[in-house]
Amino acid sequence: MGSNYQLAPYGGTIMILQMALLQGWQGAIYELWRERNRYYHDGLSLPPVRVANHVIVSVENKCSAMHQLGSKRGLSIL
């Protein structure tokens, strides 16, 4: 009722949301792994806000790459 999303046939909006969640999850796991390695190997640690920013940038980059490779979902995730 209060949602701005319109469900497309066969749940198109739900598929886009699932893809966005998957990209966010993968980006978070990757950046946490990098942060762990940075701390383990270099003894350095980034502030949580900076790690979160890295996650957002990696998701944006992945979506842009998907769009450039011809995927219709790349821009809709952003």
MDAnalysis code that builds the backbone (N, CA, C; Angstrom):
import MDAnalysis as mda
import numpy as np

u = mda.Universe.empty(234, n_residues=78, atom_resindex=np.repeat(np.arange(78), 3), trajectory=True)
u.add_TopologyAttr("name", ["N", "CA", "C"] * 78)
u.add_TopologyAttr("resid", np.arange(1, 79))
u.add_TopologyAttr("resname", ["MET", "GLY", "SER", "ASN", "TYR", "GLN", "LEU", "ALA", "PRO", "TYR", "GLY", "GLY", "THR", "ILE", "MET", "ILE", "LEU", "GLN", "MET", "ALA", "LEU", "LEU", "GLN", "GLY", "TRP", "GLN", "GLY", "ALA", "ILE", "TYR", "GLU", "LEU", "TRP", "ARG", "GLU", "ARG", "ASN", "ARG", "TYR", "TYR", "HIS", "ASP", "GLY", "LEU", "SER", "LEU", "PRO", "PRO", "VAL", "ARG", "VAL", "ALA", "ASN", "HIS", "VAL", "ILE", "VAL", "SER", "VAL", "GLU", "ASN", "LYS", "CYS", "SER", "ALA", "MET", "HIS", "GLN", "LEU", "GLY", "SER", "LYS", "ARG", "GLY", "LEU", "SER", "ILE", "LEU"])
u.atoms.positions = np.array([
    [0.815, -1.186, 0.000],
    [0.000, 0.000, 0.000],
    [0.864, 1.257, 0.000],
    [1.810, 1.350, 0.938],
    [2.671, 2.509, 1.001],
    [3.940, 2.334, 0.186],
    [4.042, 1.247, -0.554],
    [5.263, 0.951, -1.299],
    [5.265, 1.657, -2.646],
    [6.429, 2.078, -3.060],
    [6.581, 2.696, -4.371],
    [6.901, 1.670, -5.446],
    [7.078, 0.414, -5.067],
    [7.453, -0.630, -6.011],
    [6.208, -1.264, -6.611],
    [6.266, -1.504, -7.898],
    [5.202, -2.211, -8.582],
    [5.716, -3.597, -8.942],
    [4.962, -4.604, -8.606],
    [5.377, -5.959, -8.938],
    [5.109, -6.230, -10.408],
    [6.149, -6.604, -11.099],
    [6.041, -6.971, -12.504],
    [5.572, -8.419, -12.584],
    [5.098, -8.846, -13.751],
    [4.736, -10.252, -13.888],
    [5.905, -11.152, -13.518],
    [5.614, -12.235, -12.856],
    [6.599, -13.214, -12.405],
    [7.554, -12.640, -11.359],
    [7.141, -11.614, -10.642],
    [7.939, -11.104, -9.534],
    [9.212, -10.407, -9.941],
    [9.197, -9.610, -10.987],
    [10.400, -8.930, -11.462],
    [11.055, -8.070, -10.407],
    [10.244, -7.346, -9.629],
    [10.801, -6.493, -8.584],
    [11.443, -7.330, -7.496],
    [10.841, -8.444, -7.168],
    [11.404, -9.325, -6.145],
    [12.750, -9.867, -6.607],
    [12.863, -10.218, -7.880],
    [14.136, -10.713, -8.405],
    [15.211, -9.635, -8.335],
    [14.847, -8.388, -8.615],
    [15.812, -7.292, -8.547],
    [16.266, -7.086, -7.109],
    [15.324, -7.135, -6.166],
    [15.684, -6.990, -4.755],
    [16.588, -8.124, -4.293],
    [16.291, -9.341, -4.736],
    [17.137, -10.478, -4.376],
    [18.537, -10.319, -4.956],
    [18.633, -9.843, -6.187],
    [19.936, -9.626, -6.811],
    [20.701, -8.530, -6.073],
    [20.008, -7.465, -5.684],
    [20.659, -6.378, -4.940],
    [21.162, -6.877, -3.591],
    [20.355, -7.674, -2.902],
    [20.791, -8.240, -1.622],
    [21.989, -9.156, -1.802],
    [21.978, -9.952, -2.847],
    [23.098, -10.845, -3.115],
    [24.373, -10.052, -3.390],
    [24.267, -9.002, -4.197],
    [25.442, -8.179, -4.493],
    [25.964, -7.506, -3.226],
    [25.057, -7.013, -2.391],
    [25.462, -6.399, -1.129],
    [26.123, -7.390, -0.196],
    [25.558, -8.593, -0.110],
    [26.120, -9.644, 0.737],
    [27.522, -10.025, 0.268],
    [27.675, -10.250, -1.027],
    [28.984, -10.623, -1.561],
    [30.005, -9.506, -1.360],
    [29.582, -8.269, -1.565],
    [30.477, -7.135, -1.349],
    [30.901, -7.020, 0.104],
    [29.971, -7.249, 1.022],
    [30.288, -7.172, 2.452],
    [31.265, -8.265, 2.858],
    [31.023, -9.488, 2.404],
    [31.921, -10.597, 2.742],
    [33.319, -10.323, 2.195],
    [33.403, -9.861, 0.956],
    [34.701, -9.586, 0.342],
    [35.453, -8.497, 1.098],
    [34.779, -7.404, 1.432],
    [35.449, -6.302, 2.123],
    [35.831, -6.683, 3.553],
    [35.019, -7.497, 4.225],
    [35.395, -7.975, 5.562],
    [36.621, -8.884, 5.482],
    [36.687, -9.698, 4.444],
    [37.853, -10.557, 4.239],
    [39.098, -9.705, 4.000],
    [38.963, -8.654, 3.173],
    [40.096, -7.753, 2.929],
    [40.527, -7.044, 4.211],
    [39.553, -6.628, 5.020],
    [39.873, -5.950, 6.279],
    [40.602, -6.898, 7.228],
    [40.150, -8.140, 7.275],
    [40.810, -9.140, 8.107],
    [42.244, -9.337, 7.650],
    [42.467, -9.461, 6.346],
    [43.820, -9.635, 5.814],
    [44.684, -8.399, 6.056],
    [44.095, -7.232, 5.920],
    [44.838, -5.995, 6.172],
    [45.326, -5.963, 7.625],
    [44.452, -6.339, 8.547],
    [44.817, -6.344, 9.962],
    [45.841, -7.441, 10.254],
    [45.624, -8.620, 9.691],
    [46.494, -9.772, 9.955],
    [47.895, -9.559, 9.389],
    [47.987, -9.068, 8.157],
    [49.280, -8.940, 7.486],
    [49.988, -7.612, 7.754],
    [49.230, -6.526, 7.841],
    [49.839, -5.202, 7.973],
    [49.689, -4.600, 9.368],
    [48.818, -5.175, 10.184],
    [48.570, -4.625, 11.504],
    [47.755, -3.342, 11.475],
    [47.118, -3.063, 10.348],
    [46.316, -1.853, 10.191],
    [44.838, -2.206, 10.137],
    [44.014, -1.282, 10.573],
    [42.576, -1.490, 10.532],
    [41.894, -0.194, 10.111],
    [40.910, -0.306, 9.251],
    [40.148, 0.860, 8.811],
    [38.948, 1.071, 9.733],
    [38.480, 2.308, 9.843],
    [37.256, 2.558, 10.610],
    [36.062, 1.855, 9.943],
    [35.070, 1.433, 10.729],
    [33.904, 0.740, 10.157],
    [33.197, 1.533, 9.057],
    [33.146, 2.848, 9.197],
    [32.488, 3.669, 8.170],
    [33.223, 3.540, 6.842],
    [34.518, 3.480, 6.890],
    [35.312, 3.355, 5.658],
    [35.119, 1.975, 5.025],
    [35.044, 0.931, 5.852],
    [34.789, -0.414, 5.326],
    [33.411, -0.451, 4.670],
    [32.412, 0.151, 5.312],
    [31.066, 0.204, 4.731],
    [31.082, 0.955, 3.401],
    [31.861, 2.019, 3.324],
    [31.983, 2.768, 2.075],
    [32.604, 1.900, 0.984],
    [33.589, 1.096, 1.340],
    [34.202, 0.177, 0.376],
    [33.167, -0.828, -0.141],
    [32.283, -1.295, 0.739],
    [31.229, -2.231, 0.326],
    [30.324, -1.562, -0.701],
    [29.894, -0.354, -0.420],
    [28.994, 0.364, -1.331],
    [29.662, 0.600, -2.678],
    [30.915, 1.012, -2.661],
    [31.642, 1.263, -3.910],
    [31.806, -0.029, -4.707],
    [32.091, -1.142, -4.034],
    [32.266, -2.404, -4.758],
    [30.959, -2.858, -5.397],
    [29.828, -2.647, -4.711],
    [28.529, -3.002, -5.296],
    [28.235, -2.102, -6.496],
    [28.500, -0.812, -6.368],
    [28.288, 0.101, -7.499],
    [29.156, -0.286, -8.690],
    [30.406, -0.631, -8.433],
    [31.307, -1.037, -9.518],
    [30.829, -2.319, -10.185],
    [30.359, -3.271, -9.394],
    [29.868, -4.533, -9.954],
    [28.635, -4.286, -10.823],
    [27.727, -3.424, -10.358],
    [26.529, -3.120, -11.139],
    [26.880, -2.402, -12.437],
    [27.834, -1.488, -12.375],
    [28.274, -0.796, -13.592],
    [28.906, -1.775, -14.574],
    [29.692, -2.703, -14.059],
    [30.310, -3.713, -14.921],
    [29.247, -4.601, -15.555],
    [28.225, -4.988, -14.772],
    [27.141, -5.802, -15.321],
    [26.447, -5.053, -16.455],
    [26.216, -3.764, -16.256],
    [25.559, -2.955, -17.286],
    [26.421, -2.871, -18.543],
    [27.711, -2.646, -18.376],
    [28.611, -2.530, -19.523],
    [28.737, -3.845, -20.281],
    [28.535, -4.959, -19.575],
    [28.599, -6.262, -20.234],
    [27.263, -6.667, -20.852],
    [26.268, -5.776, -20.760],
    [25.002, -6.036, -21.427],
    [23.904, -6.587, -20.549],
    [24.128, -6.703, -19.255],
    [23.082, -7.196, -18.366],
    [22.035, -6.110, -18.158],
    [20.775, -6.485, -18.250],
    [19.692, -5.529, -18.044],
    [19.513, -5.211, -16.559],
    [20.051, -6.035, -15.692],
    [19.847, -5.862, -14.260],
    [20.856, -4.926, -13.611],
    [21.943, -4.626, -14.283],
    [22.994, -3.815, -13.685],
    [22.508, -2.477, -13.160],
    [21.807, -1.728, -13.993],
    [21.339, -0.405, -13.573],
    [20.143, -0.483, -12.641],
    [19.300, -1.484, -12.804],
    [18.113, -1.570, -11.958],
    [18.472, -1.863, -10.508],
    [19.627, -2.467, -10.277],
    [20.056, -2.749, -8.908],
    [20.477, -1.462, -8.220],
    [21.113, -0.568, -8.972],
    [21.551, 0.696, -8.381],
    [20.351, 1.496, -7.984],
])
